[in-house]
Amino acid sequence: MANKLHFSATLQAAASPVFSKRMNKMHCQSLRVQMVNYNSEATNLALSRSNRVLKASCEAASVDVLEMNKTDNQAETQLTCVMKFGGSSLASAERMREVAELILSFRNERPVIVLSAMGKTTNKLLLAGEKAVSCGVTNVDSIEELSIINELHLRTAKELGVGESVIAKHLEELEQLLKGIAMMKELTPRTKDYLVSFGECMSTRIFAEYMNKIGAKARQYDAFKIGFITTDDFTNADILEATYPAVAQSLHGDWIRDPAIPIVTGFLGKGWRSCAITTLGRGGSDLTATTIGKALGLREIQVWKDVDGVLTCDPNIYPHAEPVPYLTFDEAAELAYFGAQVLHPQSMRPAREGDIPVRVKNSYNSNAPGTLITRTRDMSKAVLTSIVLKRNVTMLDIVSTRMLGQFGFLAKVFSIFEDLGISVDVVATSEVSISLTLDPSKLWSRELIQQELDHVVEELERIAVVNLLQHRSIISLIGNVQRSSLILEKVFNVLYIKGISVQMISQGASKVNISLIVNDDEAEQCVRSLHSAFFESDVSELDGKRVSDNGSAQLRSEE
């Protein structure tokens, strides 16, 4: 064929030397060029992968863009979504097979897979570390949790037909680490993060090897090696902005060069100063997934759990809890922060910033619609979306007449919490008092909780009278707080009937949350009663309200 190509209408081309020798760099099976309003001589053609167009530069030095449709045989150039699976979804070889089958059932998706450790492995690693501190080097081999971890992973690899060599090195390193802990008689936060990282590192290697075995080309990635850069706050690190371009370059670059399903460790990162392995806090694999979604600009983030999405309350408290089909990012963040186990508290931030929908699905029931979380939803009739219980919090009543007509008192109070590294959950103030709650289980080790609380009280008593109230619960009502009067009317009516007293109430600045503080021993009864009042359609207490098909209590439309 001549070196110059005349065209003026629709052009059909095949990946043979149809064009000049300059076109040998085009690696495509076939190419269909759509209608082109051009009548000139093309002297150079170039395929742009990122824009999926064919550019033609002509003698007149102008450029036209030819749209093209790729055939099914042509390599796709973009990853489409993130699919994250938690520990319960990976608890055994059988569950791993089911997850692999589920992933491959989405034939039109090109997913990034984020995995947690196999079920309960993280807890067992922490227990093994705690036992190693006091057991002595020679007794590390007899730690029960270490034996359980070894047996689980070796059995899973064998049942999946995966060679034990894929995790043998990690099991050996794990034992050596525990011996080091036993020798030092100390388990520091930095060592703790390194210890728990073995769970994700082994689960992803087993799963990636199995995917390759069944013919689905996959590639394993450790998050701390592909750009997950965090603060050095061991056990609860924050992801830094530098993570996004680094992760995008690594995952997208590898996909373009050699497409394979990425299998990424959840929960893990690398401290930017220490370069040591860090963890993102419990449930941090959700944050890994949304971070990857934002970094790659993907269409959707799927979080696969063992429940049918986000529920109207904890089903362990109230068995009739129902899935909530739609949530906003703000609602989901409040739910996670105040104790809902479905999502990591910080996981909504990257999704919100990237405006990427998050879909929560059930890996045991893939046909269930789940919950779709987006930036906005219709709240015009919604009243209540979900009720969340957070147990075993500590409440502080701080009273001082110095507050009256003065400025700076609140600053002094919160500077004490800042100096002690303590975050506050819920706050309510009056002219002469402040009431607030803390979650000791997230702040200190079990052995030091009371000691640290006493220290907090001692510091605060320098400026005020302090009353420490333990064994309290936060009940958070997530929904349309623009209807807070209606919500509170119903709440206090229900609690009055049940004889439950509210010790503190706070409305969050997010405008989607009202929090009530009650005694621990009354909390579950309170949740059950409130759920019945707001979500049971046959309850006469609702009067002018009904339960919508999205699981939220709603107002009845005007006739």
N, C-alpha and C positions, 0 to 999 in steps of 0.2 A: 504493500500500500504506500501511496505517496506520503512524504513527510508532512504534508499539509492536509488538513481535514476541513472540507466545506460542509457547513450544516446550516439549516434554516428552520427546521421544524423538529419533529421528534426523532431522537437518535437512539438506536439500540446498539449496545456494545457488549462484547464478551471479553473475558480476560485472556485473550490471546494477543498476538502482535497486531491488533486492529489499529492501534495508534502508532506513532513513530517510536523509534527505539528509546526515546526519552521516557516513554511510559512504562518501561520495565520495572520501575520502582513501585508500581501500583499492585498491591497484593490483595486482589479481590476476585471472587469467583465469577460474579456477573454484575453488570451495572446497567440500570435502566435510567436514562436521562429524560426528564420530563420536558414539556413544551418550552422551547427556547426562542425568544424573539430576537434573533441575531442572524445576520447574514454576512459573514466575514470568514476569514481564514484563521483557524486556530493554529498557532505555532507552538503552544506549550500548554499542557494540561497537568494539573496537580490535584491530588486527593488530600483533602483536609479531614483527618479522622475526628478531631474534636468537634468540628461544625457539621460533619456528615454531608459535605457538599463537594462538588467537583468544580474547580475554578479554571476557567479558560482565559488565557491571556492571548491577545491577538496582535496583528501587525499594527493596528491603530493605537496600541499601547493601552487599550482599555481592557477591563476584566468583566466577564459575565459569570454568574454563579448558576450552576446547573444542579437542581435538586435531584436526589437519587433515592431509589428504594432498594435496600439491601435484601438479598434472598436469605432464607433460613440457614443456608450453608455458610454465610459470611460471619466471621468472628464478630461478636458484639463488643462494643467499646466502653460500655458503662456498667458499673455495679448499680443495682436498683434499690436495695433495701438492706436493713440490718435485721437479723433474727437472733434474739437472745434467749437462751434456755438456762433455767436455774437448776440447782442441785437435785431437786426432786424429779426433774425431767431426765436426769442422767444417773439415777440411783443404781442401775444395774445394766448388764449387757442387753437384756431385753428392751429396756427403756431406750438405750442408745440406738438400737435397731429401729425402734419406732420413731425416734427423732430424725434419724437419717431418712427414713421413708417419708416422713412428713415434709422435710426440706425438699426432697426430690419431687414431691407431688406438685410443687409450684413450678411448673415447667417454664413459665414465662419470666420467672424471677432469676436474678443473678445476685444472690445474697452474700453479705458478710455475716458469718456466724460468730456469735460471742457466747462463750460457755463459762459457767461457774464450775466449782469443784463438784465431784460426785457427792450425792446426798450425805449430809452430816460429816463429811470429811474435814471441813474447816473446824468444827467443834472438837473433833477427835484429835486434830493436830494441836490445838491449843491445850487440851487436857494432857496430851503426851508431853508437851513442853513444860507444863506446870509440874508434872510428876518427875520429869528429868531433873528439875532443880534440886530435888531432895533425895533422889533414889540412888545416886552414886553411879559412876561410869560403868562399873561392871554389871549393873542391873538394868541398863538401858534396854538390852535385848528382851527383857521380860516385861516391858511396859505393854499392858494389854492393848491400848489404843494403837500402838505402832504395829502390833501383830494384825489387828483388824484392818488397818489401812493397807498393809502389804497384801493381805489375803484378798481384800476386795478388788484391788487394782490388778493383781496378777490373775485372779479368776475371771474378771471382766475381759482382760486382754485375751485370755485363752478361749473363752466362750465366743468371742468375736472373730477368732482366727487370726488375731494380731500377735506378732512375735513379742515375747516378754522383753526383748532387748530395747523396745521403744521407751520403756520406763525404768529399766534396770538401773541405769545411771542415777536417776532421781531417787529411787528407793535407797540406794547406797549412800547418796549424799544426805538424805534425810536422817538416816541412822547416825552418820558422822556428826551432823549438826546437833542432834539430841545428846550425843556423848560430849560435845563441846559445852552445851548448856549444863550438863551434869558436872562437868569439870569446873566451870566457872561459878556454879550454884547461883545463877542469875538468868532471868529471862527479860531482857530489856525490850522496849517497844520496837526498836530497830530489828532485833533478833526475832521478835514475834512476827513481824511482817514477812521476813525471809522465810520463817517456818511455815506460815499458812500459804505462801505462794506455791508450795509443792502441790497443793490440791488442784489448782487450775492448770499448772504446767503439765500434770499427768493426765488429767481428763481430756485436755485438748489434743495431746499427742495420741492417746488411744483412739479418740474419735476421728481425727484426721487420717490416721492409718487405716481405720475401718472404711472410711469413705473412699479412699484410694483402692482398697481391696475390692469393693463392690463396683468399681469402675467410674466413680464420681471423683474427678481429679480435684484434690484439696491440698492446701498448704497451711501448715501450722505456724502461728505467730505468738511470741511472747510480747504482751503489750509494752513491757518496759524496754524492749529492744526496737520498737518501731515508732517511738516518739511520744509516748505518754509521759509527759514531764509534769511533775507535781511539786508541791511544797514538801518540806522535810518534816511535816507533822505526821510522824509514824502512827499507824493504825487508823488515821482519819485524815488523809492528805487531800488537798484541793488540786484540781487540774489547772495548769497554767495555760495562758493563751498560745504559747509557743507550740503546744501540743497539736493544734489543728492543722497547720501547714505541714508539720512533720509527719503526722499520720496519713494525711492525704497523699503526700509524695511517696510514702512507702507502699501503701496498699494499692493506690491507683497505678503507680509506676509498675509494680510487679504484675498487676492484672493486664496492663497493656502489653508488657513484654511476653508474658506467659500466663494466659488465663487459667486460674485455679481457684476454687472456692476458698476464701480466707477463713481460717478457724482461729479465733483470737481469744487469748485468756482474758476473762473479765476480772474486775476488782483490783488490778495491779497497775503500778506505775513505777517511775524512777525519780527519786528526789533530785532536784536541780542542783543542789549544792553537794550533797553526799554521794550522789550517783548510786545510792543503795535502793533496793526494792522497797516500795511503799505500798500501802493498801488504801482504798478509798472509803473505808468504813463498811459496816455490814450492809449487804445488798448493793455493793458498789458495782457489780456487773451491769446493773441498769444504767449507771452513769457512763460506764465504758461504751455501752451500746449507743446512747444518745450522743456521746462525744464523737463517735465514728460517723453517725448519721449527719451531724453538722459538718464535720471535717470534709466529707465527700459530697455533701449536698444531695443526699439520697431522697428518694420519693417518700419513704415511710420507714418508721422504726417499729418493729414488732417485738413485744416482750411476752414470751411464752411462759405461763405459770401453771400451777396445778388447780386453779379456780377459774370460773367462767368470767374473767374480767374483774373490774373493781366492783365490789358489792356494797349494798346499802348499809351493811354493818358486818362485823365479824361473825361468820356462820357458826363458829364455836360457841358464841354467846347466844345467838338467835338463829336457829336452823332455817328459818324462813327468809333469810336475807336474799335479796335478788340482785342480779347484775344491773349496773348502770350503763346504758349504751353510750352515753355522751358525757364528756367532762371538758372543762377548760383546763389549760395548763395551771392556772392559779388554783383551781379547785384540787387538782391532782397533787400539787405541791403541798397544799395545806393538809390534805389527807395523809400524805406520806410523812410529813413532819410530825403530825400529832398521833402517829402510831399505826396507821394502816400498813400492813406487811407487804402489800402488793408492789410498791415502788420505793426506790431509794429517794430520800428527801431532796437531794440536789439534782436528781436525774432530769427534771423538767427544764432546768435552765438552758442547756445546749439546744434542746428541742424547740423551746420558745424563741431563742435567739435565731435559730435557723428556720423557724416557722415550718417545722417538719412534723406531721402528724405522728402520734404514738398510738399504736394499737395493742391493747393487752388481751391476750388470747389464752386458751386452755390447751396445753399440749396433750391432755388426756381426752379432750373433747374438741377436736379441731373444727367441728361443724358449728359450734356455738359462736355467735357473732362477736362476743367480747365487748370491750369498751374502747371507743375511739376518743382520743384526747387531742383537742385542737386549740387554736388561739381563742376562738369565740364560739358561742353557741346561743341559741334562742333562750334567753332567761326571762322573757316577758311574763310567763305564767309559773315558772318554777318557784318552789318554796324551799324544799329541802332535798339535798342530793344524797348525803350519806352521814352516818353517825359513827364517830371513831372514839375508841376508848384507849387511854394511855394510863396504865396502872403504876402504882408505887412511885409517885412523885412526892417531892417535899415542898411544903408551902411555908413561906416566911412572911410574917406580919411585922412590918417595921414602922414604929410610931414615934414621932418627934414633933413637939410644938415648934421646933426651929423651922419646919417647913412653912409655917403660916406666914404668908406675905414675903417670903424670902426666895432668893434665886440661888442656884448652885447646889442645893441639897441633893437633888436627884443625881447630879454629876458626881458628888462624893460617894453616894451609894454604889453607882455603877462602876466607878473607878476601883472600888474594892473588888467587885466581881472580875473586872478586867485584870487586876494585879494577880488574882488567884486563878485566872484562866477558866472562869466558869461562865457558861452561857445560860441565859434566862429564857424560859418558855413563855409564860403568860404573865402580864403585868396589869394591875389596876391601882389607881391612885385616888386619894382624896386630899383635902386641905392639910391634914396632919398625919397621913399614913400612906404606906405603900404595901401592897400585897403582891407577891410574886411566887412563881413555882420554879423548881429546879428538878432535873432528872439525874439523880446521883449515879444510877447504873451506867450512864454514858460518860461520866466524868472521872470516876476513880475506881480502883480495884475493889473487889468485894470486901477485902479485909480492912480497908481504910475509909469506908464510907462514913461511918459515925465519927471517926477522928477528924476527917476533913470538914464535916458539917459543923462540928464543935468549933473548928478554927474559923469558919465563915461567921458564925454567930459571935464569936469573940471579937472579930474585927468590926462587925457592924455595931456592936454594943458600945463602941467608942463614941458613936454619934447619935444613937437612938436606942429605944427599948425594942427588943426583938423577941418575937414569939415563934418558936420552931414547931411546925406541925407536920409530922410524918404520916405515911400510909394514907395518902390521898390519891385521887384519880382525876384526870382531866377528861371530860366528855366534850368532844368538839362536834358542833353541828355545822356541816359544810353545805352551803347552798346560796340562795339569793338573799343576802343580808339587807337588801333594800326592803325586804318584807320582814325585817327583824321584829317589828311590833307583833306581827301575826305569829311568828315563831315563838317568841318569848311568852306570849299569852298562852299558847298551847302547852309549852314546856312547863310553866309554873302551875298550870291547871293539873297536868299529869302528876307532877312531883308532889303537889299538895295532897292529891288523892292517895298517893303511895306513902305519904309521910316522910319524904326525903328532903332534907334541907340542903340548900346550895350555899357554900361557904365563900364563894368568890365567883364573879362573872366578868368576862372580858370579851370585847368585840375587836377582832384583829383589824389592822390597818389595811389588809388586803381586801376587805369588804366581802369576803366569802366565808367567814368563820366566826362563830360565837362559841366561846369556851366556858364550861361550867366546872367548878371544882367541888367534888363530893368525897365522902369517906370511901376508902377502898371496898369495904364490906357491903356497900350499897350500890356500887358502880354497875355491876352486871344487871341487877334488877332495874336500875334506871335506864340502861340502854334498851332492854327488852320492852319496857313500858313506852319509851319514846318512839321506838321503831313501830310498835303496834299503832300508836296514835297517828303517826305521820304517813306510814306506808301501807297499812292494811286498808284496802278499799271498802271493806264491809264494816269498818268501825264507825259508829255513829258520831263519835267525838269530832270527826273531821268536818262536820256541818257542810259549809260551802266549798269544801275542797274534795279533790279526788286524787287517786294515784295514777300518774300518767304511764304510758307504755314505755317510757324511758327509765322507769324506776324512781323518778323524783316525785315527791308530793307536790301537787300543783293546785292552783285555784281553778274553780269551775268557770268555764267561759260564760260570759253574759249572754242571755238569750236575746 
